[in-house]
Amino acid sequence: MCGITGWVAFQRDLSTANKDIDAMTATMACRGPDDAGVWRAPHVALGHRRLAIIDLDGGAQPMTIDTPEGVVAMVYSGEAYNFRELRVELRARGQRCTTESDTEVVLRAYLEWGAAFAERLNGMYAFAI
């Protein structure tokens, strides 16, 4: 499985904490040799080490989606066994996936159903949104 890390600090600006989140992500190199990524905002930093299994080209993380309320970012590790079925349901509800990645399906499910989306997932996973 991939490696995920995150940091939330309301009393500190993390958008410039490059060394810290990069070091946190680097420590997980053995968890994901295929890619690494970080995402920073003023009070949140997310890191990901990828072990590519599904959608080798389109599943880069942290994955972000722009919404009217702002950017939503996620790091995810695991497998949603029913992601294809969820993708069909999400498309019927107006969500448009741009990758074949189960990561995008999980993130769009969160956008569609809020925290209750986890009740719809069948699989093994860990994530931070």
GROMACS elastic network, one bead per residue, 0.5 to 0.9 nm:
[ bonds ]
;  ai    aj funct       b0    kb
    1    31     6  0.64117   500
    1    32     6  0.73375   500
    1    50     6  0.80022   500
    1    51     6  0.63285   500
    1    77     6  0.60489   500
    1    78     6  0.59997   500
    1    79     6  0.87501   500
    1   125     6  0.89602   500
    2    28     6  0.85044   500
    2    30     6  0.89388   500
    2    31     6  0.52277   500
    2    32     6  0.50965   500
    2    33     6  0.87907   500
    2    48     6  0.73256   500
    2    49     6  0.56743   500
    2    51     6  0.51398   500
    2    52     6  0.81673   500
    2    76     6  0.77593   500
    2    77     6  0.51027   500
    2    78     6  0.71957   500
    3    25     6  0.79618   500
    3    28     6  0.58775   500
    3    29     6  0.79730   500
    3    30     6  0.85068   500
    3    31     6  0.52536   500
    3    32     6  0.62549   500
    3    47     6  0.82242   500
    3    48     6  0.57012   500
    3    50     6  0.67542   500
    3    51     6  0.82641   500
    3    75     6  0.88541   500
    3    76     6  0.82528   500
    3    77     6  0.66169   500
    4    25     6  0.74879   500
    4    28     6  0.79723   500
    4    31     6  0.89839   500
    4    46     6  0.75580   500
    4    47     6  0.57615   500
    4    49     6  0.65135   500
    4    50     6  0.87134   500
    4    75     6  0.61942   500
    4    76     6  0.67970   500
    4    77     6  0.69110   500
    4   126     6  0.82569   500
    4   127     6  0.75309   500
    4   128     6  0.81269   500
    5    21     6  0.82242   500
    5    24     6  0.69033   500
    5    25     6  0.66050   500
    5    28     6  0.87886   500
    5    45     6  0.83755   500
    5    46     6  0.58062   500
    5    48     6  0.64074   500
    5    49     6  0.88931   500
    5    75     6  0.79100   500
    5   128     6  0.82933   500
    6    21     6  0.77599   500
    6    24     6  0.83988   500
    6    25     6  0.89146   500
    6    44     6  0.73489   500
    6    45     6  0.55437   500
    6    47     6  0.60335   500
    6    48     6  0.87680   500
    6    75     6  0.85848   500
    6   128     6  0.75105   500
    7    14     6  0.83466   500
    7    21     6  0.78694   500
    7    43     6  0.80946   500
    7    44     6  0.56965   500
    7    45     6  0.51877   500
    7    46     6  0.65275   500
    7    47     6  0.88905   500
    8    12     6  0.88925   500
    8    14     6  0.80966   500
    8    43     6  0.56970   500
    8    45     6  0.66607   500
    8    46     6  0.88584   500
    9    12     6  0.55224   500
    9    13     6  0.74231   500
    9    14     6  0.72009   500
    9    42     6  0.86104   500
    9    43     6  0.51910   500
    9    44     6  0.65701   500
    9    45     6  0.88883   500
   10    13     6  0.76129   500
   10    14     6  0.89373   500
   10    42     6  0.83825   500
   10    43     6  0.54200   500
   10    44     6  0.82374   500
   11    43     6  0.77941   500
   12    42     6  0.77256   500
   12    43     6  0.65587   500
   13    16     6  0.67780   500
   13    17     6  0.76031   500
   13    41     6  0.79623   500
   13    43     6  0.55464   500
   13    44     6  0.83339   500
   14    18     6  0.80093   500
   14    21     6  0.88466   500
   14    40     6  0.66474   500
   14    41     6  0.64226   500
   14    42     6  0.51331   500
   14    43     6  0.52862   500
   14    44     6  0.61773   500
   14    45     6  0.64308   500
   15    18     6  0.74790   500
   15    39     6  0.86083   500
   15    40     6  0.50174   500
   15    43     6  0.71209   500
   15    44     6  0.76085   500
   15    45     6  0.73272   500
   16    19     6  0.84788   500
   16    40     6  0.78942   500
   16    41     6  0.87243   500
   16    42     6  0.81610   500
   17    20     6  0.55659   500
   17    21     6  0.64489   500
   17    22     6  0.84410   500
   17    40     6  0.82205   500
   17    45     6  0.82123   500
   18    21     6  0.57021   500
   18    22     6  0.58792   500
   18    23     6  0.83850   500
   18    40     6  0.85036   500
   19    22     6  0.51854   500
   19    23     6  0.59288   500
   19    24     6  0.85427   500
   20    23     6  0.51999   500
   20    24     6  0.62015   500
   20    25     6  0.86606   500
   21    25     6  0.60961   500
   21    26     6  0.84676   500
   21    38     6  0.73133   500
   21    39     6  0.88897   500
   21    40     6  0.86632   500
   21    45     6  0.67096   500
   21    46     6  0.72933   500
   21    47     6  0.66183   500
   22    25     6  0.51405   500
   22    26     6  0.60287   500
   22    27     6  0.87384   500
   22    37     6  0.86342   500
   22    38     6  0.72208   500
   22    47     6  0.74617   500
   23    27     6  0.62970   500
   24    27     6  0.55192   500
   24    28     6  0.73609   500
   24    47     6  0.74110   500
   25    28     6  0.56491   500
   25    29     6  0.73211   500
   25    36     6  0.74654   500
   25    37     6  0.78909   500
   25    38     6  0.76709   500
   25    46     6  0.85688   500
   25    47     6  0.53166   500
   25    48     6  0.61844   500
   25    49     6  0.66633   500
   26    29     6  0.54265   500
   26    30     6  0.89293   500
   26    36     6  0.81256   500
   26    47     6  0.89172   500
   26    49     6  0.79065   500
   27    30     6  0.78829   500
   27    31     6  0.89382   500
   28    31     6  0.53063   500
   28    32     6  0.69361   500
   28    33     6  0.88899   500
   28    48     6  0.82749   500
   28    49     6  0.64157   500
   29    32     6  0.54706   500
   29    33     6  0.58010   500
   29    34     6  0.89753   500
   29    35     6  0.88949   500
   29    36     6  0.81445   500
   29    49     6  0.63036   500
   29    50     6  0.86016   500
   30    33     6  0.61397   500
   30    49     6  0.83942   500
   31    49     6  0.64175   500
   31    50     6  0.72216   500
   31    51     6  0.68578   500
   32    35     6  0.66053   500
   32    36     6  0.75221   500
   32    48     6  0.81131   500
   32    52     6  0.77533   500
   33    36     6  0.78967   500
   33    49     6  0.69016   500
   33    50     6  0.63161   500
   33    51     6  0.60111   500
   33    52     6  0.84799   500
   34    49     6  0.74735   500
   34    50     6  0.54189   500
   34    51     6  0.54453   500
   34    52     6  0.61231   500
   35    48     6  0.81424   500
   35    49     6  0.58256   500
   35    51     6  0.72664   500
   35    52     6  0.79229   500
   35    60     6  0.74875   500
   35    61     6  0.84489   500
   36    47     6  0.76007   500
   36    48     6  0.56139   500
   36    50     6  0.60391   500
   36    60     6  0.81542   500
   36    61     6  0.74730   500
   36    62     6  0.87481   500
   37    46     6  0.83666   500
   37    47     6  0.58171   500
   37    48     6  0.53157   500
   37    49     6  0.67079   500
   37    50     6  0.83437   500
   37    60     6  0.75548   500
   37    61     6  0.57894   500
   37    62     6  0.60550   500
   38    45     6  0.72125   500
   38    46     6  0.55543   500
   38    48     6  0.63384   500
   38    61     6  0.75304   500
   38    62     6  0.61477   500
   39    44     6  0.82178   500
   39    45     6  0.56754   500
   39    46     6  0.52046   500
   39    47     6  0.65273   500
   39    48     6  0.89644   500
   39    61     6  0.85541   500
   39    62     6  0.61974   500
   39    63     6  0.86539   500
   39    64     6  0.87779   500
   39    73     6  0.77021   500
   39    74     6  0.89742   500
   40    43     6  0.79004   500
   40    44     6  0.59608   500
   40    46     6  0.65026   500
   40    47     6  0.88211   500
   41    44     6  0.51711   500
   41    45     6  0.62165   500
   41    46     6  0.89601   500
   42    45     6  0.81461   500
   46    62     6  0.69220   500
   46    73     6  0.82890   500
   46    74     6  0.77167   500
   46    75     6  0.68449   500
   46   128     6  0.80351   500
   46   129     6  0.89061   500
   47    61     6  0.80550   500
   47    62     6  0.67069   500
   47    75     6  0.70612   500
   48    60     6  0.89770   500
   48    61     6  0.61911   500
   48    62     6  0.62361   500
   48    75     6  0.62196   500
   48    76     6  0.79071   500
   48    77     6  0.87062   500
   49    61     6  0.80781   500
   50    53     6  0.89720   500
   50    59     6  0.88591   500
   50    60     6  0.76852   500
   50    61     6  0.75897   500
   50    77     6  0.82965   500
   51    77     6  0.88862   500
   52    55     6  0.74497   500
   52    56     6  0.56182   500
   52    57     6  0.88396   500
   52    59     6  0.78083   500
   52    60     6  0.88403   500
   53    56     6  0.65395   500
   54    57     6  0.87559   500
   54    58     6  0.86628   500
   54    59     6  0.73460   500
   54   100     6  0.74666   500
   54   101     6  0.59562   500
   54   102     6  0.72767   500
   55    58     6  0.53710   500
   55    59     6  0.56449   500
   55    60     6  0.89800   500
   55    99     6  0.72789   500
   55   100     6  0.54887   500
   55   101     6  0.51857   500
   55   102     6  0.82642   500
   56    59     6  0.61715   500
   56    60     6  0.81124   500
   56   101     6  0.83140   500
   57    60     6  0.72727   500
   57    99     6  0.85110   500
   58    98     6  0.82325   500
   58    99     6  0.52933   500
   58   100     6  0.67709   500
   58   101     6  0.64191   500
   59    62     6  0.89367   500
   59    63     6  0.76828   500
   59    99     6  0.70671   500
   59   100     6  0.76516   500
   59   101     6  0.52591   500
   59   102     6  0.79606   500
   59   103     6  0.67062   500
   59   104     6  0.75588   500
   60    63     6  0.64521   500
   60   101     6  0.89354   500
   60   103     6  0.89017   500
   61    64     6  0.79575   500
   61    73     6  0.88483   500
   61    74     6  0.74634   500
   61    75     6  0.61265   500
   61    76     6  0.78650   500
   61   103     6  0.84628   500
   62    73     6  0.63851   500
   62    74     6  0.54668   500
   62    76     6  0.78658   500
   63    72     6  0.82967   500
   63    73     6  0.55861   500
   63    74     6  0.53766   500
   63    75     6  0.65911   500
   63    76     6  0.86639   500
   63   103     6  0.76346   500
   63   104     6  0.72779   500
   63   107     6  0.80859   500
   64    71     6  0.64791   500
   64    72     6  0.55025   500
   64    74     6  0.64822   500
   64   104     6  0.87909   500
   64   107     6  0.84335   500
   65    70     6  0.85036   500
   65    71     6  0.57390   500
   65    72     6  0.53791   500
   65    73     6  0.66129   500
   65    74     6  0.89991   500
   65   104     6  0.89613   500
   65   107     6  0.82603   500
   65   108     6  0.84186   500
   66    69     6  0.80720   500
   66    70     6  0.58880   500
   66    72     6  0.63772   500
   66    73     6  0.88140   500
   67    70     6  0.50799   500
   67    71     6  0.58482   500
   67    72     6  0.71276   500
   67   111     6  0.89499   500
   68    71     6  0.82227   500
   69    72     6  0.86766   500
   72   107     6  0.84170   500
   72   111     6  0.85482   500
   72   129     6  0.70993   500
   73   107     6  0.81432   500
   73   128     6  0.82906   500
   73   129     6  0.56941   500
   74   103     6  0.84068   500
   74   107     6  0.68266   500
   74   127     6  0.69092   500
   74   128     6  0.55517   500
   75   103     6  0.81940   500
   75   126     6  0.84403   500
   75   127     6  0.55015   500
   75   128     6  0.54564   500
   75   129     6  0.67537   500
   76   103     6  0.64360   500
   76   106     6  0.85034   500
   76   107     6  0.89755   500
   76   125     6  0.71687   500
   76   126     6  0.58888   500
   76   128     6  0.66766   500
   76   129     6  0.86085   500
   77   103     6  0.82633   500
   77   124     6  0.84635   500
   77   125     6  0.55143   500
   77   126     6  0.53792   500
   77   127     6  0.62596   500
   78   103     6  0.89556   500
   78   123     6  0.76031   500
   78   124     6  0.54344   500
   78   126     6  0.63450   500
   78   127     6  0.84345   500
   79    82     6  0.87621   500
   79    83     6  0.84043   500
   79   102     6  0.73628   500
   79   103     6  0.86398   500
   79   122     6  0.84500   500
   79   123     6  0.56174   500
   79   124     6  0.55186   500
   79   125     6  0.58721   500
   80    83     6  0.53692   500
   80    84     6  0.88310   500
   80   102     6  0.66103   500
   80   103     6  0.84867   500
   80   105     6  0.89271   500
   80   106     6  0.78494   500
   80   121     6  0.61793   500
   80   122     6  0.56410   500
   80   124     6  0.65217   500
   80   125     6  0.71112   500
   81    84     6  0.79723   500
   81   102     6  0.88361   500
   81   121     6  0.77468   500
   81   122     6  0.55828   500
   81   123     6  0.51015   500
   81   124     6  0.81448   500
   82    85     6  0.54433   500
   82    86     6  0.62881   500
   82    87     6  0.86911   500
   82   102     6  0.89799   500
   82   120     6  0.87123   500
   82   121     6  0.68065   500
   82   122     6  0.58432   500
   82   123     6  0.74788   500
   83    87     6  0.59844   500
   83    88     6  0.86933   500
   83   101     6  0.86845   500
   83   102     6  0.56818   500
   83   103     6  0.87624   500
   83   105     6  0.63045   500
   83   106     6  0.75209   500
   83   121     6  0.77431   500
   83   122     6  0.82604   500
   84    87     6  0.50384   500
   84    88     6  0.64857   500
   84    89     6  0.88293   500
   84   102     6  0.78460   500
   84   105     6  0.82310   500
   85    88     6  0.52260   500
   85    89     6  0.64057   500
   85    90     6  0.86713   500
   86    89     6  0.50098   500
   86    90     6  0.59935   500
   86    91     6  0.85096   500
   86   105     6  0.69692   500
   86   106     6  0.84733   500
   86   109     6  0.76497   500
   86   120     6  0.81363   500
   86   121     6  0.83191   500
   87    90     6  0.50299   500
   87    91     6  0.60833   500
   87    92     6  0.86005   500
   87    95     6  0.84629   500
   87    96     6  0.87296   500
   87    97     6  0.76126   500
   87   102     6  0.85954   500
   87   105     6  0.59326   500
   87   106     6  0.89524   500
   87   108     6  0.87601   500
   87   109     6  0.84596   500
   88    91     6  0.51847   500
   88    92     6  0.63236   500
   88    93     6  0.88046   500
   89    92     6  0.51378   500
   89    93     6  0.64586   500
   89    94     6  0.89624   500
   89    95     6  0.87898   500
   90    93     6  0.50151   500
   90    94     6  0.64163   500
   90    95     6  0.52259   500
   90    96     6  0.75644   500
   90    97     6  0.85442   500
   90   105     6  0.80413   500
   90   108     6  0.75879   500
   90   109     6  0.70272   500
   90   112     6  0.76644   500
   91    94     6  0.50752   500
   91    96     6  0.58327   500
   91    97     6  0.76633   500
   92    95     6  0.73839   500
   93   112     6  0.82866   500
   95   108     6  0.70297   500
   95   109     6  0.87637   500
   95   112     6  0.78763   500
   96   108     6  0.85614   500
   97   100     6  0.74816   500
   97   101     6  0.86938   500
   97   104     6  0.68333   500
   97   105     6  0.71362   500
   97   108     6  0.78603   500
   98   101     6  0.87151   500
   98   104     6  0.80772   500
   99   102     6  0.85495   500
   99   104     6  0.69334   500
   99   105     6  0.88414   500
  100   103     6  0.86589   500
  100   104     6  0.77208   500
  100   105     6  0.84150   500
  101   104     6  0.55124   500
  101   105     6  0.68361   500
  101   106     6  0.89894   500
  102   106     6  0.62338   500
  102   107     6  0.86863   500
  103   106     6  0.51831   500
  103   107     6  0.62885   500
  103   108     6  0.86250   500
  104   107     6  0.50739   500
  104   108     6  0.59923   500
  104   109     6  0.83548   500
  105   108     6  0.51427   500
  105   109     6  0.59326   500
  105   110     6  0.85842   500
  106   109     6  0.50502   500
  106   110     6  0.63551   500
  106   111     6  0.88221   500
  106   117     6  0.81126   500
  106   118     6  0.85907   500
  106   121     6  0.80738   500
  107   110     6  0.51182   500
  107   111     6  0.64254   500
  107   112     6  0.87647   500
  107   129     6  0.80395   500
  108   112     6  0.61208   500
  108   113     6  0.85889   500
  109   112     6  0.50248   500
  109   113     6  0.59387   500
  109   114     6  0.74808   500
  109   117     6  0.57346   500
  109   118     6  0.84027   500
  109   120     6  0.86305   500
  110   113     6  0.53959   500
  110   115     6  0.62964   500
  110   116     6  0.77189   500
  110   117     6  0.54131   500
  110   118     6  0.78161   500
  110   129     6  0.87694   500
  111   114     6  0.57324   500
  111   115     6  0.87645   500
  111   117     6  0.85070   500
  112   117     6  0.77336   500
  113   116     6  0.57988   500
  113   117     6  0.51266   500
  113   118     6  0.88601   500
  114   117     6  0.58155   500
  114   118     6  0.85929   500
  115   118     6  0.63753   500
  115   119     6  0.84335   500
  116   119     6  0.56508   500
  116   120     6  0.75306   500
  117   120     6  0.53791   500
  117   121     6  0.69593   500
  118   121     6  0.52668   500
  118   122     6  0.85086   500
  119   122     6  0.81006   500
  121   124     6  0.87213   500
